[in-house]
């Protein structure tokens, strides 16, 4: 449990660093969140079985965090790191895959339609900003992000998952997805007041909940 408290402390320090404009604190605290969460996952599960994929996803998120500390210069590389991280999370959630159900089909439709609508809005913003090279990466990222969210939400009705664990990963994945949407919206559509702080705060809470749920399930 103390791992989660330390991760939350670093998340708060990151927000303080953004609010105060203290870049040195952001550089120290932001990557530390995922370092602590990875250590929590490693020491709790041994990264055995499906937990390995979540560990790899957490490491990719750490790389993405570091790259996005310089948003403009390394944005595409940060996007790629998180894309791979989402793929690892998808594999983890589907090891083994959830069985098909009416609930699953409804979720797939809802997530698919919402994801498609959001991606379309972002692509319009990219076009208006004159960044056509970003259309394909953003569209691809949107598809993978939607699949990650759907994979996590399907755990809610998976009988092989603990109810508390599935609730944590479902909410965590949802917040992770919301944070990505805020980041993209802030960059490609319209700047959001305090958008960066909101984005990172929601992202950190999402990751903390997601990893906590995975640890609960696999220990």
Secondary structure, DSSP 8 states (H G I E B T S, - for coil): -HHHHHHHHHHHHHHHHHHHT-HHHHHHHHHHHHHHHHHHHHHHHTT-TTHHHHHHHHHHHHHHHHHTTSTTTTHHHHHHHHHHHHHHHHHHHTTT-----HHHHHHHHHHHHHHHHHHHHHHHHHHHTT-TTHHHHHHHHHHHHHHHHHHHHGGGG-TTS-HHHHHHHHHHHHHHHHHHHHHHHHHHT---TTHHHHHHHHHHHHHHHHHHHHHHHH-
